[in-house]
Amino acid sequence: MIRRYADALFAIADAEGELSLVEDQLYVFAKALESQPKLGDALADPALPAANKKALVGDVLGAGANPVAVNALSFLVDQGRGRDLASIIEAMSQVVAESRRHVVAEVRSAVPLGAKQRDELAKALSKATGRSVDVKVVVDPSVVGGVVARVGDEVFDGTVRNRLQEARRQLAGA
């Protein structure tokens, strides 16, 4: 069932010509669900009116949200899929990546990355993995500097913290 909803979201966003923007906004929404479990609980609560849930979706996405993204999430909430939103969105990202013959790389950074930085990171990860990579950036303040990228089961840790730990290990072994 998750995959069918993901396929439907993909088809709608693609037909509207908004695939990249909708995918990015849904991915950010999924990360909000991940970091705020009470948000997911509220969206899955059968006692909470649908109008309140839709307002919550709008609040999380913000005033500049793409209407296709808002409507897609509102539809899923109406269908009683509040608890499945993160899984559906993750599956949609996979559908998008498969359609492009790419894999998804989740990149955590303390600050948002610009288009040029995303492109350079995608090229570096593509070279490292041997696959074409779609970069999804999650702003994570716990990453003090640098980035952590996860492509499937592979993790590439380019954080300042990791570099300092590596330097310590090398100095201790010298």
PATI-732169 format. One line per 8 residues: number of its first residue (from 0); for each residue x, y, z of C-alpha. Coordinates in Angstrom, 2 decimals, decimal comma. Example, Ala and Ser with C-alpha at 12.3 -4.5 7.8 and 13.67 -1.06 7.14 Angstrom:
0	12,30 -4,50 7,80  13,67 -1,06 7,14
//
This chain:
0	0,00 0,00 0,00  2,89 2,38 0,82  4,37 1,95 -2,65  1,01 2,64 -4,34  0,67 5,95 -2,51  4,29 6,78 -3,34  3,67 6,01 -7,01  0,55 8,21 -6,96
8	2,44 11,13 -5,37  5,16 10,75 -7,97  2,65 10,69 -10,83  0,81 13,79 -9,57  3,94 15,85 -8,93  5,44 14,79 -12,26  2,23 15,58 -14,17  2,12 19,02 -12,55
16	5,73 19,67 -13,57  6,66 20,19 -9,92  8,44 16,92 -9,17  11,74 18,24 -7,81  10,17 20,94 -5,65  7,43 18,67 -4,29  9,92 15,90 -3,58  12,21 18,29 -1,69
24	9,36 19,74 0,37  7,96 16,31 1,20  11,42 15,12 2,22  11,78 18,06 4,62  8,32 17,25 5,98  9,33 13,61 6,55  12,40 14,76 8,48  10,16 17,00 10,62
32	8,06 13,91 11,38  11,22 12,02 12,30  12,48 14,70 14,66  9,09 15,52 16,21  7,20 12,31 17,05  4,27 14,30 18,47  3,65 15,71 14,99  3,15 12,21 13,61
40	0,95 11,31 16,57  -1,26 14,35 15,91  -1,58 13,55 12,21  -2,55 9,95 13,03  -4,98 10,84 15,84  -8,50 9,86 14,75  -9,99 12,22 17,36  -8,33 15,28 15,79
48	-10,49 16,83 13,05  -9,13 16,58 9,50  -9,21 20,38 9,14  -6,84 20,71 12,11  -4,50 18,11 10,64  -4,46 19,92 7,29  -3,71 23,20 9,07  -0,84 21,45 10,85
56	0,54 20,24 7,52  0,40 23,80 6,19  2,11 25,16 9,30  4,97 22,66 9,04  5,52 23,28 5,32  5,29 27,04 5,78  3,79 29,91 3,81  5,94 29,31 0,71
64	4,92 25,67 0,39  4,14 24,28 -3,03  0,36 23,74 -3,35  0,91 20,30 -4,89  2,91 19,24 -1,81  0,29 20,63 0,57  -2,57 18,98 -1,32  -0,75 15,65 -1,52
72	-0,11 15,56 2,21  -3,66 16,73 2,95  -5,01 13,92 0,77  -2,93 11,34 2,63  -4,14 12,70 5,97  -7,75 12,52 4,70  -7,13 8,89 3,76  -6,08 8,10 7,32
80	-2,41 7,67 6,37  -1,00 10,10 8,97  1,03 7,33 10,59  2,44 6,25 7,21  3,49 9,67 5,90  7,23 9,26 6,53  7,26 5,82 4,90  5,24 7,02 1,91
88	7,51 10,03 1,41  10,64 7,88 1,70  9,18 5,46 -0,85  8,36 8,39 -3,15  11,99 9,56 -2,98  13,03 6,07 -4,04  10,52 6,12 -6,92  11,90 9,47 -8,09
96	15,48 8,23 -7,83  14,61 5,02 -9,71  12,92 7,05 -12,45  16,18 8,93 -12,88  18,26 5,76 -12,41  19,77 7,36 -9,32  20,10 6,54 -5,64  19,21 8,90 -2,81
104	21,91 10,33 -0,56  20,74 11,85 2,70  23,21 14,56 3,61  23,22 16,14 7,06  24,75 19,59 7,39  24,62 22,29 10,06  23,63 24,84 7,41  21,60 24,71 4,20
112	23,67 23,93 1,10  23,48 25,99 -2,07  22,85 24,53 -5,50  26,56 24,57 -6,38  27,49 22,79 -3,15  24,76 20,17 -3,73  26,00 19,58 -7,28  29,63 19,19 -6,15
120	28,56 16,86 -3,36  26,44 14,79 -5,77  29,44 14,46 -8,12  31,76 13,42 -5,29  29,28 10,86 -3,94  28,61 9,53 -7,44  32,34 9,03 -7,92  32,69 7,36 -4,50
128	29,72 5,01 -4,97  29,87 4,40 -8,70  26,18 5,35 -8,97  24,34 8,54 -9,89  23,22 10,25 -6,70  20,31 12,56 -5,82  21,28 14,65 -2,78  18,67 15,38 -0,10
136	19,95 17,82 2,51  18,76 17,76 6,10  19,82 20,71 8,24  21,07 19,22 11,50  22,58 21,62 14,07  24,35 18,71 15,79  26,68 18,56 12,77  29,04 21,33 13,83
144	30,94 21,54 10,56  31,19 19,51 7,38  28,63 16,94 6,27  27,57 13,34 6,84  26,20 11,54 3,79  24,33 8,23 3,77  23,87 6,39 0,48  22,07 3,15 1,16
152	24,19 1,38 3,77  27,29 3,46 3,08  28,14 6,41 5,34  30,61 9,12 4,37  31,50 11,21 7,41  33,20 14,46 6,50  32,35 16,25 9,73  34,87 18,30 11,68
160	34,20 16,02 14,67  35,14 12,92 12,64  38,28 14,57 11,27  39,39 15,54 14,78  38,77 11,99 16,04  40,79 10,60 13,13  43,65 13,03 13,89  43,60 11,93 17,54
168	43,77 8,25 16,51  46,71 8,97 14,21  48,55 10,96 16,88  47,94 8,28 19,49  49,34 5,63 17,14  52,45 7,67 16,29
//
